[in-house]
Amino acid sequence: MKGLNRSDRLVVDANPILSALIGGKARDLFLSPHIGELVTTRHTLGEVEKYIPELARKPRVAAAGVGQADLWAALVVIPLTVYQREHYQKTLPEAKRRMAHRDPADADILALALMLDAPIWTNDADFEGAGVQCFTTAELLSVLGP
């Protein structure tokens, strides 16, 4: 696995964002000085926003006293650069082709990664074999440390 340089960008999928909202290990990576820029798509952020009410009802989250307002507040402060589809529109057809037999909903993240020539941070196996380097949260923690 290639290491990351301080100037590297990572394209972030929905699952690390959701994990960070509830205080998972991903939260430490969002604050890491070892990652240059964390980026995502407006489409992915929309997926996260739709899931916040359900996430707040999860027993573990509710038991910790974390409500929807807390999750929304956490989302606002996560350091993410958000790209609109128009920025990666040219690579979207290729991304859709590559994701057609996996999860077509992930085509936007792949298109952004292709446009930026950047790896993807995801815990989703659907990106395997899509032609871009991917890191899981555990792999990033191993490479970068907490």
Contact map, one row per residue, 1 for C-alpha under 8 A:
11100000000000000000000000000000000000000000000000000000000000000000000000000000000000000000000000000000000000000000000000000000000000000000000000
11110000000000000000000000000000000000000000000000000000000000000000000000000000000000000000000000000000000000000000000000000000000000000000000000
11111000000000000000000000000000000000000000000000000000000000000000000000000000000000000000000000000000000000000000000000000000000000000000001000
01111101000000000000000000000000011000000000000000000000000000000000000000000000000000000000000000000000000000000000000000000000000000000000001100
00111111000000000000000000000000011100000000000000000000000000000000000000000000000000000000000000000000000000000000000000000000000000000000000000
00011111000000000000000000000000111100000000000000000000000000000000000000000000000000000000000000000000000000000000000000000000000000000000000000
00001111100000000000000000000000001110000000000000000000000000000000000000000000000000000000000000000000000000000000000000000000000000000000000000
00011111110000000000000000000000001110000000000000000000000000000000000000000000000000000000000000000000000000000000010000000000000000000000000000
00000011111000000000000000000000001111100000000000000000000000000000000000000000000000000000000000000000000000000000011000000000000000000000000000
00000001111100000000000000000000001011100000000000000000000000000000000000000000000000000000000000000000000000000000011110000000000000000000000000
00000000111110000000000000000000000001110000000000000000000000000000000000000000000000000000000000000000000010011000011110000000000000000000000000
00000000011111011000000000000000000001110000000000000000000000000000000000000000000000000000000000000000000010000000000111000000000000000000000000
00000000001111111000000000000000000000010001000000000000000000000000000000000000000000000000000000000000000010000000000111000000000000000000000000
00000000000111111100000000000000000000000001101100000000000000000000000000000000000000000000000000000000000000000000000001000000000000000000000000
00000000000011111110000000000000000000000000000000000000000000000000000000000000000000000000000000000000000000000000000001110000000000000000000000
00000000000111111111000001000000000000000000000000000000000000000000000000000000000000000000000000000000000000000000000011100000000000001000000000
00000000000111111111100001000000000000000000000100000000000000000000000000100000000000000000000000000000000000000000000000000000000000000000000000
00000000000001111111110000000000000000000000000100000000000000000000000000000000000000000000000000000000000000000000000000000000000000000000000000
00000000000000111111111111100000000000000000000000000000000000000000000000000000000000000000000000000000000000000000000000000000000000000000000000
00000000000000011111111111110100000000000000000000000000000000000000000000000000000000000000000000000000000000000000000000000000000000000000000000
00000000000000001111111100100000000000000000000000000000000000000000001001100000000000000000000000000000000000000000000000000000000000000000000000
00000000000000000111111100000000000000000000000000000000000010000100001000000000000000000000000000000000000000000000000000000000000000000000000000
00000000000000000011111111100000000000000000000000000000000000000000000000000000000000000000000000000000000000000000000000000000000000000000000000
00000000000000000011111111100000000000000000000000000000000000000000000000000000000000000000000000000000000000000000000000000000000000000000000000
00000000000000000011001111111000000000000000000000000000000000000000000000000000000000000000000000000000000000000000000000000000000000001000000000
00000000000000011011001111111100000000000000000000000000000000000000000000000000000000000000000000000000000000000000000000000000000000001000000000
00000000000000000011101111111110000000000000000000000000000000000000000000000000000000000000000000000000000000000000000000000000000000000000000000
00000000000000000001000011111111000000000000000000000000000000000000000000000000000000000000000000000000000000000000000000000000000000000000000001
00000000000000000000000011111111000000000000000000000000000000000000000000000000000000000000000000000000000000000000000000000000000000000001100001
00000000000000000001000001111111000001000000000000000000000000000000000000000110000000000000000000000000000000000000000000000000000000000000000000
00000000000000000000000000111111100000000000000000000000000000000000000000000010000000000000000000000000000000000000000000000000000000000000000000
00000000000000000000000000011111111000000000000000000000000000000000000000000000000000000000000000000000000000000000000000000000000000000000000001
00000100000000000000000000000011111100000000000000000000000000000000000000000000000000000000000000000000000000000000000000000000000000000000000000
00011100000000000000000000000001111100000000000000000000000000000000000000000000000000000000000000000000000000000000000000000000000000000000000100
00011111110000000000000000000001111111000000000000000000000000000000000000000000000000000000000000000000000000000000000000000000000000000000000000
00001111100000000000000000000000111111000000000000000000000000000000000000000000000000000000000000000000000000000000000000000000000000000000000000
00000011110000000000000000000000001111100000000000000000000000000000000000000001100000000000000000000000000000000000000000000000000000000000000000
00000000111100000000000000000100001111110000000000000000000000000000000000000011100000000000000000000000000000000000000000000000000000000000000000
00000000111100000000000000000000000011111000000000000000000000000000000000000001111000000000000000000000000000000000000000000000000000000000000000
00000000001110000000000000000000000001111101100000000000000000000000000000000001111000000000000000000000000010010000000000000000000000000000000000
00000000000000000000000000000000000000111111100000000000000000000000000000000000011110000000000000000000000110010000000000000000000000000000000000
00000000000000000000000000000000000000011111110000000000000000000000000000000000011110000000000000000000000000000000000000000000000000000000000000
00000000000000000000000000000000000000001111111000000000000000000000000000000000000110000000000000000000000100000000000000000000000000000000000000
00000000000011000000000000000000000000011111111100000000000000000000000000000000000000000000000000000000000110000000000000000000000000000000000000
00000000000001000000000000000000000000011111111110000000000000000000000000000000010000000000000000000000000000000000000000000000000000000000000000
00000000000000000000000000000000000000000111111111000000000000000000000000000000000000000000000000000000000000000000000000000000000000000000000000
00000000000001000000000000000000000000000011111111100000000000000000000000000000000000000000000000000000000000000000000000000000000000000000000000
00000000000001001100000000000000000000000001111111110000000000000000000000000000000000000000000000000000000000000000000000000000000000000000000000
00000000000000000000000000000000000000000000111111110000000000000000000000000000000000000000000000000000000000000000000000000000000000000000000000
00000000000000000000000000000000000000000000011111111000000000000000000000000000000000000000000000000000000000000000000000000000000000000000000000
00000000000000000000000000000000000000000000001111111110000000000000000000000000000000000000000000000000000000000000000000000000000000000000000000
00000000000000000000000000000000000000000000000111111111000000000001001100000000000000000000000000000000000000000000000000000000000000000000000000
00000000000000000000000000000000000000000000000001111111100000000001000000000000000000000000000000000000000000000000000000000000000000000000000000
00000000000000000000000000000000000000000000000000111111110000000000000000000000000000000000000000000000000000000000000000000000000000000000000000
00000000000000000000000000000000000000000000000000111111110010000000000000000000000000000000000000000000000000000000000000000000000000000000000000
00000000000000000000000000000000000000000000000000011111110011000111001000000000000000000000000000000000000000000000000000000000000000000000000000
00000000000000000000000000000000000000000000000000001111111011000000000000000000000000000000000000000000000000000000000000000000000000000000000000
00000000000000000000000000000000000000000000000000000111111111000000000000000000000000000000000000000000000000000000000000000000000000000000000000
00000000000000000000000000000000000000000000000000000000111111100000000000000000000000000000000000000000000000000000000000000000000000000000000000
00000000000000000000000000000000000000000000000000000000011111110000000000000000000000000000000000000000000000000000000000000000000000000000000000
00000000000000000000010000000000000000000000000000000011111111111110000000000000000000000000000000000000000000000000000000000000000000000000000000
00000000000000000000000000000000000000000000000000000001111111111110000000000000000000000000000000000000000000000000000000000000000000000000000000
00000000000000000000000000000000000000000000000000000000001111111100000000000000000000000000000000000000000000000000000000000000000000000000000000
00000000000000000000000000000000000000000000000000000000000111111100000000000000000000000000000000000000000000000000000000000000000000000000000000
00000000000000000000000000000000000000000000000000000000000011111110000000000000000000000000000000000000000000000000000000000000000000000000000000
00000000000000000000010000000000000000000000000000000001000011111111011000000000000000000000000000000000000000000000000000000000000000000000000000
00000000000000000000000000000000000000000000000000000001000011001111111000000000000000000000000000000000000000000000000000000000000000000000000000
00000000000000000000000000000000000000000000000000011001000000000111111100000000000000000000000000000000000000000000000000000000000000000000000000
00000000000000000000000000000000000000000000000000000000000000000011111110000000000000000000000000000000000000000000000000000000000000000000000000
00000000000000000000000000000000000000000000000000000000000000000111111111000000000000000000000000000000000000000000000000000000000000000000000000
00000000000000000000110000000000000000000000000000010001000000000111111111100000000000000000000000000000000000000000000000000000000000000000000000
00000000000000000000000000000000000000000000000000010000000000000001111111110000000000000000000000000000000000000000000000000000000000000000000000
00000000000000000000000000000000000000000000000000000000000000000000111111111000000000000000000000000000000000000000000000000000000000000000000000
00000000000000000000100000000000000000000000000000000000000000000000011111111100000000000000000000000000000000000000000000000000000000000000000000
00000000000000001000100000000000000000000000000000000000000000000000001111111100000000000000000000000000000000000000000000000000000000000000000000
00000000000000000000000000000000000000000000000000000000000000000000000111111100000000000000000000000000000000000000000000000000000000000000000000
00000000000000000000000000000000000000000000000000000000000000000000000011111110000000000000000000000000000000000000000000000000000000000000000000
00000000000000000000000000000100000000000000000000000000000000000000000001111111000000000000000000000000000000000000000000000000000000000000000000
00000000000000000000000000000110000001000000000000000000000000000000000000001111100000000000000000000000000000000000000000000000000000000000000000
00000000000000000000000000000000000011110000000000000000000000000000000000000111110000000000000000000000000000000000000000000000000000000000000000
00000000000000000000000000000000000011110000000000000000000000000000000000000011111000000000000000000000000000000000000000000000000000000000000000
00000000000000000000000000000000000000111100100000000000000000000000000000000001111100000000000000000000000000000000000000000000000000000000000000
00000000000000000000000000000000000000111100000000000000000000000000000000000000111110110000000000000000000000000000000000000000000000000000000000
00000000000000000000000000000000000000001110000000000000000000000000000000000000011111110000000000000000000000000000000000000000000000000000000000
00000000000000000000000000000000000000001110000000000000000000000000000000000000001111111000000000000000000100000000000000000000000000000000000000
00000000000000000000000000000000000000000000000000000000000000000000000000000000000111111000000000000000000000000000000000000000000000000000000000
00000000000000000000000000000000000000000000000000000000000000000000000000000000001111111100000000000000000000000000000000000000000000000000000000
00000000000000000000000000000000000000000000000000000000000000000000000000000000001111111111000000000000000000110010000000000000000000000000000000
00000000000000000000000000000000000000000000000000000000000000000000000000000000000011111111100000000000000000100000000000000000000000000000000000
00000000000000000000000000000000000000000000000000000000000000000000000000000000000000111111100000000000000000000010000000000000000000000000000000
00000000000000000000000000000000000000000000000000000000000000000000000000000000000000011111111000000000000000110110000000000000000000000000000000
00000000000000000000000000000000000000000000000000000000000000000000000000000000000000011111111100000000001101110000000000000000000000000000000000
00000000000000000000000000000000000000000000000000000000000000000000000000000000000000001111111110000000000000000000000000000000000000000000000000
00000000000000000000000000000000000000000000000000000000000000000000000000000000000000000011111111000000000000100000000000000000000000000000000000
00000000000000000000000000000000000000000000000000000000000000000000000000000000000000000011111111100000001101100100000000000000000000000000000000
00000000000000000000000000000000000000000000000000000000000000000000000000000000000000000001111111110001001100100000000000000000000000000000000000
00000000000000000000000000000000000000000000000000000000000000000000000000000000000000000000111111110000000000000000000000000000000000000000000000
00000000000000000000000000000000000000000000000000000000000000000000000000000000000000000000011111111000001000000000000000000000010000000000000000
00000000000000000000000000000000000000000000000000000000000000000000000000000000000000000000001111111111011000000000000000000110010000000000000000
00000000000000000000000000000000000000000000000000000000000000000000000000000000000000000000000111111111000000000000000000000000000000000000000000
00000000000000000000000000000000000000000000000000000000000000000000000000000000000000000000000001111111000000000000000000000000000000000000000000
00000000000000000000000000000000000000000000000000000000000000000000000000000000000000000000000000111111000000000000000000000110000000000000000000
00000000000000000000000000000000000000000000000000000000000000000000000000000000000000000000000000111111111000000000000000000100000000000000000000
00000000000000000000000000000000000000000000000000000000000000000000000000000000000000000000000100111111111000000000000000000000000000000000000000
00000000000000000000000000000000000000000000000000000000000000000000000000000000000000000000000000000011111100000000000000000000000000000000000000
00000000000000000000000000000000000000000000000000000000000000000000000000000000000000000000000000100011111111000000000000000000000000000000000000
00000000000000000000000000000000000000000000000000000000000000000000000000000000000000000001001101100011111111100000000000000000000000000000000000
00000000000000000000000000000000000000001011000000000000000000000000000000000000000010000001001100000000111111110000000000000000000000000000000000
00000000001110000000000000000000000000011001000000000000000000000000000000000000000000000000000000000000011111111000000100000000000000000000000000
00000000000000000000000000000000000000000000000000000000000000000000000000000000000000000001001000000000011111111100000100000010010100000000000000
00000000000000000000000000000000000000000000000000000000000000000000000000000000000000011011011100000000001111111110000000000000000000000000000000
00000000001000000000000000000000000000011000000000000000000000000000000000000000000000010011000000000000000111111111000000000000000000000000000000
00000000001000000000000000000000000000000000000000000000000000000000000000000000000000000000000000000000000011111111111100000000000100000000000000
00000000000000000000000000000000000000000000000000000000000000000000000000000000000000000010001000000000000001111111110000000000000100000000000000
00000000000000000000000000000000000000000000000000000000000000000000000000000000000000010110000000000000000000111111110000000000000000000000000000
00000000000000000000000000000000000000000000000000000000000000000000000000000000000000000000000000000000000000011111110000000000000000000000000000
00000000000000000000000000000000000000000000000000000000000000000000000000000000000000000000000000000000000000001111111000000000000000000000000000
00000001111000000000000000000000000000000000000000000000000000000000000000000000000000000000000000000000000000001111111100000000000110000000000000
00000000111000000000000000000000000000000000000000000000000000000000000000000000000000000000000000000000000000001000111110000000000111100000000000
00000000011110000000000000000000000000000000000000000000000000000000000000000000000000000000000000000000000011001000011111000000000111100000000000
00000000011110010000000000000000000000000000000000000000000000000000000000000000000000000000000000000000000000000000001111100000000001111000000000
00000000000111110000000000000000000000000000000000000000000000000000000000000000000000000000000000000000000000000000000111110000000001111000000000
00000000000000110000000000000000000000000000000000000000000000000000000000000000000000000000000000000000000000000000000011111000000000111000000000
00000000000000100000000000000000000000000000000000000000000000000000000000000000000000000000000000000000000000000000000001111110000000000000000000
00000000000000000000000000000000000000000000000000000000000000000000000000000000000000000000000000000000000000000000000000111111000000000000000000
00000000000000000000000000000000000000000000000000000000000000000000000000000000000000000000000000100110000000000000000000011111000000000000000000
00000000000000000000000000000000000000000000000000000000000000000000000000000000000000000000000000100100000001000000000000011111110101000000000000
00000000000000000000000000000000000000000000000000000000000000000000000000000000000000000000000000000000000000000000000000001111111001000000000000
00000000000000000000000000000000000000000000000000000000000000000000000000000000000000000000000000000000000000000000000000000011111100000000000000
00000000000000000000000000000000000000000000000000000000000000000000000000000000000000000000000001100000000001000000000000000011111100000000000000
00000000000000000000000000000000000000000000000000000000000000000000000000000000000000000000000000000000000000000000000000000001111110000000000000
00000000000000000000000000000000000000000000000000000000000000000000000000000000000000000000000000000000000001001100011100000010111111000000000000
00000000000000000000000000000000000000000000000000000000000000000000000000000000000000000000000000000000000000000000011100000000001111100000000000
00000000000000000000000000000000000000000000000000000000000000000000000000000000000000000000000000000000000000000000001111000011000111110000000000
00000000000000000000000000000000000000000000000000000000000000000000000000000000000000000000000000000000000000000000001111100000000011111111000000
00000000000000000000000000000000000000000000000000000000000000000000000000000000000000000000000000000000000000000000000011100000000001111111000000
00000000000000010000000011000000000000000000000000000000000000000000000000000000000000000000000000000000000000000000000011100000000000111111100000
00000000000000000000000000000000000000000000000000000000000000000000000000000000000000000000000000000000000000000000000000000000000000111111110000
00000000000000000000000000000000000000000000000000000000000000000000000000000000000000000000000000000000000000000000000000000000000000111111111000
00000000000000000000000000001000000000000000000000000000000000000000000000000000000000000000000000000000000000000000000000000000000000111111111110
00000000000000000000000000001000000000000000000000000000000000000000000000000000000000000000000000000000000000000000000000000000000000001111111111
00000000000000000000000000000000000000000000000000000000000000000000000000000000000000000000000000000000000000000000000000000000000000000111111110
00110000000000000000000000000000000000000000000000000000000000000000000000000000000000000000000000000000000000000000000000000000000000000011111110
00010000000000000000000000000000010000000000000000000000000000000000000000000000000000000000000000000000000000000000000000000000000000000001111111
00000000000000000000000000000000000000000000000000000000000000000000000000000000000000000000000000000000000000000000000000000000000000000001111111
00000000000000000000000000011001000000000000000000000000000000000000000000000000000000000000000000000000000000000000000000000000000000000000100111
